[in-house]
Amino acid sequence: MKWFLAMPRAKAWMINTRTPDWLYKSPRTTYLQTWHGTPLKKIGLDISNVKMLGTNTQNYQDGFKKESQRWDYLVSPNPYSTSIFQHAFHVSRDKILETGYPRNDKLSHKRNDTEYINGIKTRLNIPLDKKVIMYAPTWRDDEAIREGSYQFNVNFDIEDLRQALDDDYVILLRMHYLVVTRIDEHDDFVKDVSDYEDISDLYLISDALVTDYSSVMFDFGVLKRPQIFYAYDLDKYGDELRGFYMDYKKELPGPIVENQTALIDALKQIDETANEYIEARTVFYQKFCSLEDGHASQRIAKRFLSDNLKTIKNYKLIS
């Protein structure tokens, strides 16, 4: 209730997703939309056939236009995203702050901080000598349980994975925030960290990432660590559900695998994969992560405060 009363009176909003239509924005409020990822899959007005429960294509696109009209600023992590955001969100270039993502500053500052990384592992009861692999898939538009909540079926057998890998590994499962499915943990081999508060910490402790079409690939790309892309439904997702902005089969910084056997083989050869894709990770970093230098928050604050210094003098942070 506290936030509900505070939002209409706030001098500034800093939000990373859409807001409900009923949430009143005062003309005196400055709305900084940070969004939540570099787009691989089609988003916003670029989705030609919306398959989400509780809406249709026209209503979804109308809602997006109405929402984006309230934004005073939109944060972009790279030139690639800036170009897409203009047509996907129907926003003008002058509203876009191409600064990198503030949330990724932590990755630059803490990537080599062994004490910090070991502290996270200890909190999660992960032995310090274990290799950590995080599996972080995205949600599927057509797998809704109810409006705004989705299921997700892990398309591999956890026991098979445990048998194939030795005792040196721990698997972290990180579901998308829209996915309500949770996984039973298998001894100390698998840990469901979907409810852990800061995914940046999970990136930092992970030696490699397994994902599919999620924008986590771009955030993890800041660390230039190995990635594997488990795209078991690639044709359906690319052709029917969303579609992609980039060439999925050519621009990824790691191998694409489409079944459990190939996934296990790729995990067992993760060190070889790391060496094989060094150049690809560098190219990926230069295109999508070059602004992630640890100073995005500073750049945004400087621009935001310089534009609003007269109206934002005394402030109180409410989260």
Secondary structure, 3 states (H helix, E strand, C coil): CHHHHHHHHCCEEEECCCCCCCCCCCCCCEEEECCCCCCCECCHHHCCCCCCCCCCHHHHHHHHHHHHCCCCEEEECCHHHHHHHHHHCCCCHHHEEECCCHHHHHHHHHCCCHHHHHHHHHHCCCCCCCEEEEECCCCCCCCEEECCEECCCCCCCHHHHHHHCCCCEEEEECCCCCECCCCCCCCCCEEECCCCCCHHHHHHHCCEEEECCCCHHHHHHHHCCCEEEECCCHHHHHHHHCCECCCHHHHCCCCEECCHHHHHHHHHCHHHHHHHCHHHHHHHHHHHCCCCCCCHHHHHHHHHHHHHCCCCCCCCCCC
